[in-house]
Amino acid sequence: MDTNVSYTRLKTALRQRNVLAVFTLLLGVTGLLQTYLIATRDRHVILTPTLLSDTALSARAPSPEYLEQVTRDVAGLFLNRHPHNLSYFRENILRLAHPSTHGEIESALMETERRLIATKTATVFYPAEIYVDPLTLYSEIRGELHTYLGPERVSSEPALYAADWRFEAMRLWLEDFYPITADEARAPKAPLTKAETTR
């Protein structure tokens, strides 16, 4: 009787050992396969050579570097205007604008386009400083705005613009871009990104 019980228990233990051995082997093979796939898969790194450091996006807010980059790009789209490239700049601005603001921004752009075409003028913006606040999704850019009538420069004046942003589903959207005065600036004394990073 004891021999039969011992034999049954031994048989059960051997069966359990074999199942555990197969399971361990499967886990080991799976681990090796995952290691191989991770080591050999393609990695895509986005480099932004115009910034001093890497950019990053998180679920909470864009990095200051990323907000700086898009502020500079949006200022260029809004302020470097010529009668021959107005539709190109309008289309690219609307790609960055939040859908809820398309109507208002497009209307303002069309008004600017009509004025530039009627007066045959062009504008060029030279950025000098950028201030960003990723927590409130706000940025400012300061520089010089030059206006040309044909090849002749007719005015040159300091310019200060602000941008409001919205961050949804890991995407940064433009809500508004508008001129402000030095008194309205949120960071008149705060350190701004200097000109060498914006050229």
Contacts in CASP RR format, 6 or more apart in sequence:
PFRMAT RR
TARGET T0000
AUTHOR 0000-0000-0000
METHOD contacts of the structure
MODEL  1
MDTNVSYTRLKTALRQRNVLAVFTLLLGVTGLLQTYLIATRDRHVILTPT
LLSDTALSARAPSPEYLEQVTRDVAGLFLNRHPHNLSYFRENILRLAHPS
THGEIESALMETERRLIATKTATVFYPAEIYVDPLTLYSEIRGELHTYLG
PERVSSEPALYAADWRFEAMRLWLEDFYPITADEARAPKAPLTKAETTR
46 55 0 8 1.000
48 54 0 8 1.000
48 55 0 8 1.000
48 65 0 8 1.000
48 69 0 8 1.000
50 69 0 8 1.000
50 72 0 8 1.000
50 197 0 8 1.000
51 65 0 8 1.000
51 68 0 8 1.000
51 69 0 8 1.000
51 197 0 8 1.000
52 65 0 8 1.000
52 197 0 8 1.000
53 65 0 8 1.000
54 65 0 8 1.000
55 63 0 8 1.000
55 65 0 8 1.000
55 66 0 8 1.000
55 69 0 8 1.000
56 62 0 8 1.000
56 63 0 8 1.000
56 65 0 8 1.000
56 66 0 8 1.000
57 63 0 8 1.000
57 66 0 8 1.000
57 170 0 8 1.000
57 172 0 8 1.000
59 170 0 8 1.000
61 134 0 8 1.000
61 135 0 8 1.000
61 137 0 8 1.000
61 167 0 8 1.000
62 134 0 8 1.000
62 137 0 8 1.000
62 165 0 8 1.000
62 167 0 8 1.000
62 172 0 8 1.000
63 134 0 8 1.000
64 132 0 8 1.000
64 134 0 8 1.000
66 172 0 8 1.000
67 132 0 8 1.000
67 134 0 8 1.000
67 137 0 8 1.000
67 139 0 8 1.000
67 165 0 8 1.000
67 172 0 8 1.000
68 130 0 8 1.000
68 132 0 8 1.000
68 139 0 8 1.000
68 193 0 8 1.000
68 197 0 8 1.000
68 198 0 8 1.000
70 96 0 8 1.000
70 165 0 8 1.000
70 172 0 8 1.000
70 174 0 8 1.000
71 130 0 8 1.000
71 132 0 8 1.000
71 139 0 8 1.000
71 140 0 8 1.000
71 141 0 8 1.000
71 163 0 8 1.000
72 127 0 8 1.000
72 130 0 8 1.000
72 141 0 8 1.000
72 198 0 8 1.000
73 96 0 8 1.000
74 93 0 8 1.000
74 96 0 8 1.000
74 163 0 8 1.000
74 174 0 8 1.000
74 177 0 8 1.000
75 125 0 8 1.000
75 127 0 8 1.000
75 141 0 8 1.000
75 161 0 8 1.000
75 163 0 8 1.000
75 177 0 8 1.000
76 125 0 8 1.000
76 127 0 8 1.000
77 89 0 8 1.000
77 92 0 8 1.000
77 93 0 8 1.000
77 96 0 8 1.000
78 89 0 8 1.000
78 93 0 8 1.000
78 125 0 8 1.000
78 161 0 8 1.000
78 177 0 8 1.000
79 123 0 8 1.000
79 124 0 8 1.000
79 125 0 8 1.000
79 145 0 8 1.000
79 159 0 8 1.000
79 161 0 8 1.000
80 89 0 8 1.000
80 123 0 8 1.000
80 124 0 8 1.000
80 125 0 8 1.000
81 89 0 8 1.000
81 112 0 8 1.000
81 116 0 8 1.000
81 122 0 8 1.000
81 123 0 8 1.000
82 116 0 8 1.000
82 122 0 8 1.000
83 116 0 8 1.000
83 117 0 8 1.000
83 120 0 8 1.000
83 121 0 8 1.000
83 122 0 8 1.000
86 109 0 8 1.000
86 113 0 8 1.000
86 116 0 8 1.000
86 117 0 8 1.000
87 113 0 8 1.000
89 109 0 8 1.000
90 106 0 8 1.000
90 109 0 8 1.000
90 110 0 8 1.000
90 113 0 8 1.000
93 105 0 8 1.000
93 109 0 8 1.000
93 174 0 8 1.000
94 102 0 8 1.000
94 105 0 8 1.000
94 106 0 8 1.000
94 109 0 8 1.000
96 173 0 8 1.000
96 174 0 8 1.000
97 105 0 8 1.000
97 173 0 8 1.000
97 174 0 8 1.000
97 175 0 8 1.000
98 166 0 8 1.000
98 168 0 8 1.000
98 173 0 8 1.000
98 174 0 8 1.000
98 175 0 8 1.000
101 174 0 8 1.000
101 175 0 8 1.000
101 176 0 8 1.000
105 174 0 8 1.000
105 176 0 8 1.000
105 177 0 8 1.000
115 121 0 8 1.000
116 122 0 8 1.000
116 123 0 8 1.000
119 149 0 8 1.000
120 149 0 8 1.000
120 150 0 8 1.000
121 147 0 8 1.000
121 148 0 8 1.000
121 149 0 8 1.000
121 150 0 8 1.000
121 154 0 8 1.000
122 147 0 8 1.000
122 148 0 8 1.000
122 150 0 8 1.000
123 145 0 8 1.000
123 146 0 8 1.000
123 147 0 8 1.000
123 148 0 8 1.000
124 145 0 8 1.000
124 146 0 8 1.000
124 148 0 8 1.000
125 143 0 8 1.000
125 144 0 8 1.000
125 145 0 8 1.000
125 146 0 8 1.000
125 159 0 8 1.000
126 143 0 8 1.000
126 144 0 8 1.000
126 145 0 8 1.000
126 146 0 8 1.000
127 141 0 8 1.000
127 142 0 8 1.000
127 143 0 8 1.000
127 195 0 8 1.000
127 198 0 8 1.000
127 199 0 8 1.000
128 142 0 8 1.000
128 143 0 8 1.000
128 144 0 8 1.000
128 194 0 8 1.000
128 195 0 8 1.000
128 198 0 8 1.000
129 141 0 8 1.000
129 142 0 8 1.000
129 143 0 8 1.000
129 192 0 8 1.000
129 193 0 8 1.000
129 194 0 8 1.000
129 195 0 8 1.000
129 198 0 8 1.000
130 139 0 8 1.000
130 140 0 8 1.000
130 141 0 8 1.000
130 142 0 8 1.000
130 192 0 8 1.000
130 193 0 8 1.000
130 197 0 8 1.000
130 198 0 8 1.000
131 139 0 8 1.000
131 140 0 8 1.000
131 141 0 8 1.000
131 142 0 8 1.000
131 185 0 8 1.000
131 186 0 8 1.000
131 187 0 8 1.000
131 190 0 8 1.000
131 192 0 8 1.000
131 193 0 8 1.000
132 138 0 8 1.000
132 139 0 8 1.000
132 140 0 8 1.000
132 193 0 8 1.000
133 139 0 8 1.000
133 186 0 8 1.000
133 187 0 8 1.000
137 164 0 8 1.000
137 165 0 8 1.000
137 166 0 8 1.000
137 167 0 8 1.000
137 172 0 8 1.000
138 162 0 8 1.000
138 163 0 8 1.000
138 164 0 8 1.000
138 165 0 8 1.000
138 186 0 8 1.000
139 162 0 8 1.000
139 163 0 8 1.000
139 165 0 8 1.000
140 160 0 8 1.000
140 161 0 8 1.000
140 162 0 8 1.000
140 163 0 8 1.000
140 180 0 8 1.000
140 185 0 8 1.000
140 186 0 8 1.000
140 187 0 8 1.000
140 192 0 8 1.000
141 160 0 8 1.000
141 161 0 8 1.000
141 163 0 8 1.000
141 198 0 8 1.000
142 158 0 8 1.000
142 159 0 8 1.000
142 160 0 8 1.000
142 161 0 8 1.000
142 192 0 8 1.000
143 158 0 8 1.000
143 159 0 8 1.000
143 160 0 8 1.000
144 156 0 8 1.000
144 157 0 8 1.000
144 158 0 8 1.000
144 159 0 8 1.000
145 156 0 8 1.000
145 157 0 8 1.000
145 158 0 8 1.000
145 159 0 8 1.000
146 153 0 8 1.000
146 155 0 8 1.000
146 156 0 8 1.000
147 153 0 8 1.000
147 154 0 8 1.000
147 155 0 8 1.000
147 156 0 8 1.000
148 154 0 8 1.000
159 179 0 8 1.000
160 179 0 8 1.000
160 180 0 8 1.000
160 181 0 8 1.000
160 182 0 8 1.000
160 185 0 8 1.000
161 177 0 8 1.000
161 178 0 8 1.000
161 179 0 8 1.000
161 180 0 8 1.000
162 177 0 8 1.000
162 178 0 8 1.000
162 179 0 8 1.000
162 180 0 8 1.000
162 184 0 8 1.000
162 185 0 8 1.000
162 186 0 8 1.000
163 174 0 8 1.000
163 176 0 8 1.000
163 177 0 8 1.000
164 174 0 8 1.000
164 175 0 8 1.000
164 176 0 8 1.000
164 177 0 8 1.000
165 172 0 8 1.000
165 173 0 8 1.000
165 174 0 8 1.000
165 175 0 8 1.000
166 172 0 8 1.000
166 173 0 8 1.000
166 174 0 8 1.000
166 175 0 8 1.000
167 173 0 8 1.000
182 188 0 8 1.000
END
